[in-house]
Amino acid sequence: MSKKWTEQEAARWQTQQDEAEAEREAQPSSDADEGSQETFVREERKVGRNEKVTIRDPESGEEQTLKYKQAEAMLAQGWKIVS
């Protein structure tokens, strides 16, 4: 058995379709965004966690060479990477 729509049901369905189409047109296309990617430029080079670094305490001038993963705590205390 197929149900025939009343004029009111058909109008409601058409309104829903029109609203959905208007929403799709209002949203920006994802294809347009692909070409406008910004390039990220680092101020400092990325250091690997097992890479050896030399750090310096700005207050005392003391320098130490150790792995980056061990130096992270000292960097949080204000030490700076020299190389």
Backbone as JSON Lines, residues from 0, in Angstrom:
{"i":0,"aa":"M","n":[0.83,-1.19,0.0],"ca":[0.0,0.0,0.0],"c":[0.86,1.24,0.0]}
{"i":1,"aa":"S","n":[0.64,2.1,-0.9],"ca":[1.39,3.35,-0.9],"c":[0.47,4.46,-0.37]}
{"i":2,"aa":"K","n":[1.06,5.27,0.45],"ca":[0.3,6.36,1.06],"c":[0.48,7.6,0.2]}
{"i":3,"aa":"K","n":[-0.59,8.25,-0.12],"ca":[-0.51,9.5,-0.87],"c":[-0.4,10.64,0.12]}
{"i":4,"aa":"W","n":[0.46,11.56,-0.19],"ca":[0.66,12.7,0.68],"c":[-0.45,13.73,0.5]}
{"i":5,"aa":"T","n":[-0.78,14.33,1.59],"ca":[-1.71,15.45,1.48],"c":[-0.91,16.66,1.04]}
{"i":6,"aa":"E","n":[-1.58,17.68,0.62],"ca":[-0.88,18.9,0.19],"c":[-0.06,19.49,1.34]}
{"i":7,"aa":"Q","n":[-0.6,19.4,2.55],"ca":[0.1,19.94,3.72],"c":[1.4,19.16,3.99]}
{"i":8,"aa":"E","n":[1.36,17.83,3.89],"ca":[2.55,17.01,4.1],"c":[3.59,17.27,3.01]}
{"i":9,"aa":"A","n":[3.13,17.41,1.78],"ca":[4.05,17.68,0.68],"c":[4.7,19.05,0.85]}
{"i":10,"aa":"A","n":[3.95,20.03,1.3],"ca":[4.49,21.37,1.51],"c":[5.51,21.35,2.65]}
{"i":11,"aa":"R","n":[5.22,20.62,3.73],"ca":[6.14,20.52,4.87],"c":[7.45,19.85,4.43]}
{"i":12,"aa":"W","n":[7.35,18.78,3.64],"ca":[8.53,18.09,3.15],"c":[9.38,19.01,2.27]}
{"i":13,"aa":"Q","n":[8.72,19.75,1.4],"ca":[9.43,20.67,0.5],"c":[10.13,21.77,1.3]}
{"i":14,"aa":"T","n":[9.48,22.28,2.34],"ca":[10.07,23.31,3.19],"c":[11.32,22.78,3.86]}
{"i":15,"aa":"Q","n":[11.28,21.54,4.36],"ca":[12.44,20.93,4.99],"c":[13.59,20.78,4.0]}
{"i":16,"aa":"Q","n":[13.27,20.38,2.8],"ca":[14.29,20.23,1.77],"c":[14.93,21.57,1.43]}
{"i":17,"aa":"D","n":[14.12,22.6,1.32],"ca":[14.63,23.95,1.0],"c":[15.53,24.47,2.12]}
{"i":18,"aa":"E","n":[15.14,24.24,3.37],"ca":[15.95,24.69,4.5],"c":[17.29,23.96,4.55]}
{"i":19,"aa":"A","n":[17.28,22.67,4.29],"ca":[18.51,21.89,4.28],"c":[19.45,22.36,3.19]}
{"i":20,"aa":"E","n":[18.9,22.66,2.02],"ca":[19.72,23.15,0.91],"c":[20.31,24.52,1.23]}
{"i":21,"aa":"A","n":[19.53,25.38,1.86],"ca":[20.02,26.71,2.24],"c":[21.16,26.6,3.25]}
{"i":22,"aa":"E","n":[21.08,25.66,4.18],"ca":[22.15,25.45,5.16],"c":[23.43,24.98,4.47]}
{"i":23,"aa":"R","n":[23.29,24.06,3.52],"ca":[24.46,23.56,2.8],"c":[25.14,24.68,2.01]}
{"i":24,"aa":"E","n":[24.37,25.55,1.41],"ca":[24.93,26.66,0.64],"c":[25.59,27.69,1.53]}
{"i":25,"aa":"A","n":[25.09,27.85,2.76],"ca":[25.63,28.85,3.68],"c":[26.96,28.41,4.27]}
{"i":26,"aa":"Q","n":[27.22,27.11,4.36],"ca":[28.47,26.62,4.93],"c":[29.58,26.7,3.9]}
{"i":27,"aa":"P","n":[30.78,27.14,4.33],"ca":[31.88,27.23,3.38],"c":[32.32,25.84,2.92]}
{"i":28,"aa":"S","n":[32.75,25.76,1.73],"ca":[33.19,24.5,1.15],"c":[34.55,24.12,1.72]}
{"i":29,"aa":"S","n":[34.75,22.85,2.05],"ca":[36.04,22.4,2.57],"c":[37.1,22.39,1.48]}
{"i":30,"aa":"D","n":[36.69,22.3,0.22],"ca":[37.64,22.32,-0.89],"c":[38.35,23.66,-0.98]}
{"i":31,"aa":"A","n":[37.66,24.75,-0.65],"ca":[38.24,26.08,-0.75],"c":[39.32,26.29,0.3]}
{"i":32,"aa":"D","n":[39.21,25.62,1.45],"ca":[40.16,25.8,2.53],"c":[41.48,25.08,2.28]}
{"i":33,"aa":"E","n":[41.5,24.06,1.45],"ca":[42.7,23.27,1.24],"c":[43.85,24.09,0.67]}
{"i":34,"aa":"G","n":[43.59,25.01,-0.19],"ca":[44.64,25.8,-0.82],"c":[45.14,26.94,0.03]}
{"i":35,"aa":"S","n":[44.49,27.24,1.13],"ca":[44.87,28.41,1.92],"c":[45.5,28.02,3.25]}
{"i":36,"aa":"Q","n":[46.31,26.97,3.27],"ca":[46.97,26.56,4.5],"c":[48.16,27.46,4.76]}
{"i":37,"aa":"E","n":[48.32,27.86,6.05],"ca":[49.45,28.69,6.41],"c":[50.64,27.8,6.75]}
{"i":38,"aa":"T","n":[51.83,28.28,6.45],"ca":[53.04,27.57,6.78],"c":[53.49,27.97,8.16]}
{"i":39,"aa":"F","n":[53.72,26.98,9.02],"ca":[54.16,27.23,10.38],"c":[55.68,27.33,10.39]}
{"i":40,"aa":"V","n":[56.23,28.41,10.94],"ca":[57.67,28.6,11.01],"c":[58.07,28.62,12.47]}
{"i":41,"aa":"R","n":[58.97,27.73,12.85],"ca":[59.43,27.67,14.23],"c":[60.48,28.76,14.47]}
{"i":42,"aa":"E","n":[60.42,29.35,15.68],"ca":[61.45,30.31,16.05],"c":[62.72,29.58,16.47]}
{"i":43,"aa":"E","n":[62.55,28.45,17.16],"ca":[63.68,27.62,17.57],"c":[63.53,26.26,16.93]}
{"i":44,"aa":"R","n":[64.65,25.58,16.71],"ca":[64.56,24.25,16.1],"c":[63.95,23.27,17.08]}
{"i":45,"aa":"K","n":[63.31,22.25,16.56],"ca":[62.7,21.23,17.41],"c":[63.8,20.31,17.92]}
{"i":46,"aa":"V","n":[63.78,20.05,19.22],"ca":[64.79,19.21,19.85],"c":[64.17,17.87,20.19]}
{"i":47,"aa":"G","n":[64.82,16.79,19.8],"ca":[64.36,15.45,20.14],"c":[64.63,15.17,21.61]}
{"i":48,"aa":"R","n":[63.81,14.35,22.24],"ca":[63.95,14.13,23.68],"c":[65.23,13.41,24.05]}
{"i":49,"aa":"N","n":[65.83,12.66,23.14],"ca":[67.09,11.96,23.44],"c":[68.31,12.72,22.92]}
{"i":50,"aa":"E","n":[68.1,13.87,22.36],"ca":[69.2,14.67,21.81],"c":[69.92,15.41,22.94]}
{"i":51,"aa":"K","n":[71.24,15.47,22.87],"ca":[72.01,16.19,23.9],"c":[71.95,17.69,23.61]}
{"i":52,"aa":"V","n":[71.73,18.46,24.68],"ca":[71.67,19.91,24.58],"c":[72.55,20.52,25.67]}
{"i":53,"aa":"T","n":[73.01,21.72,25.41],"ca":[73.74,22.48,26.42],"c":[72.82,23.57,26.92]}
{"i":54,"aa":"I","n":[72.66,23.62,28.23],"ca":[71.79,24.62,28.83],"c":[72.59,25.49,29.8]}
{"i":55,"aa":"R","n":[72.1,26.72,30.01],"ca":[72.8,27.67,30.88],"c":[71.81,28.3,31.84]}
{"i":56,"aa":"D","n":[72.26,28.42,33.09],"ca":[71.48,29.13,34.11],"c":[71.78,30.61,33.95]}
{"i":57,"aa":"P","n":[70.77,31.44,33.65],"ca":[71.04,32.87,33.41],"c":[71.53,33.6,34.66]}
{"i":58,"aa":"E","n":[71.22,33.1,35.84],"ca":[71.63,33.78,37.07],"c":[73.1,33.52,37.39]}
{"i":59,"aa":"S","n":[73.53,32.25,37.35],"ca":[74.9,31.92,37.75],"c":[75.83,31.77,36.57]}
{"i":60,"aa":"G","n":[75.3,31.56,35.35],"ca":[76.13,31.35,34.18],"c":[76.6,29.91,34.04]}
{"i":61,"aa":"E","n":[76.19,29.03,34.95],"ca":[76.58,27.63,34.92],"c":[76.01,26.95,33.68]}
{"i":62,"aa":"E","n":[76.82,26.13,33.03],"ca":[76.4,25.38,31.85],"c":[76.46,23.9,32.11]}
{"i":63,"aa":"Q","n":[75.51,23.17,31.53],"ca":[75.49,21.71,31.62],"c":[75.1,21.15,30.27]}
{"i":64,"aa":"T","n":[75.67,19.99,29.92],"ca":[75.29,19.27,28.71],"c":[74.64,17.97,29.14]}
{"i":65,"aa":"L","n":[73.4,17.78,28.72],"ca":[72.65,16.57,29.06],"c":[71.54,16.36,28.04]}
{"i":66,"aa":"K","n":[70.87,15.2,28.14],"ca":[69.78,14.91,27.22],"c":[68.62,15.87,27.48]}
{"i":67,"aa":"Y","n":[67.91,16.18,26.41],"ca":[66.81,17.14,26.52],"c":[65.75,16.69,27.52]}
{"i":68,"aa":"K","n":[65.44,15.39,27.54],"ca":[64.39,14.91,28.45],"c":[64.79,15.1,29.9]}
{"i":69,"aa":"Q","n":[66.09,15.11,30.21],"ca":[66.55,15.38,31.57],"c":[66.62,16.88,31.83]}
{"i":70,"aa":"A","n":[66.79,17.67,30.79],"ca":[66.92,19.12,30.94],"c":[65.57,19.82,31.04]}
{"i":71,"aa":"E","n":[64.48,19.14,30.7],"ca":[63.16,19.78,30.7],"c":[62.81,20.41,32.04]}
{"i":72,"aa":"A","n":[63.11,19.73,33.13],"ca":[62.79,20.27,34.46],"c":[63.58,21.55,34.72]}
{"i":73,"aa":"M","n":[64.83,21.57,34.31],"ca":[65.68,22.75,34.51],"c":[65.22,23.91,33.62]}
{"i":74,"aa":"L","n":[64.77,23.57,32.4],"ca":[64.25,24.61,31.5],"c":[63.01,25.27,32.1]}
{"i":75,"aa":"A","n":[62.2,24.47,32.8],"ca":[61.01,25.01,33.44],"c":[61.37,25.94,34.58]}
{"i":76,"aa":"Q","n":[62.59,25.79,35.14],"ca":[63.04,26.64,36.24],"c":[63.74,27.9,35.74]}
{"i":77,"aa":"G","n":[63.86,28.07,34.41],"ca":[64.43,29.3,33.87],"c":[65.72,29.13,33.11]}
{"i":78,"aa":"W","n":[66.3,27.94,33.08],"ca":[67.5,27.71,32.32],"c":[67.17,27.9,30.84]}
{"i":79,"aa":"K","n":[68.17,28.22,30.02],"ca":[67.99,28.45,28.59],"c":[68.87,27.5,27.79]}
{"i":80,"aa":"I","n":[68.39,27.11,26.62],"ca":[69.18,26.25,25.74],"c":[70.21,27.1,25.02]}
{"i":81,"aa":"V","n":[71.48,26.67,25.11],"ca":[72.57,27.37,24.43],"c":[72.77,26.75,23.06]}
{"i":82,"aa":"S","n":[72.83,25.4,23.0],"ca":[72.97,24.71,21.72],"c":[72.42,23.31,21.84]}
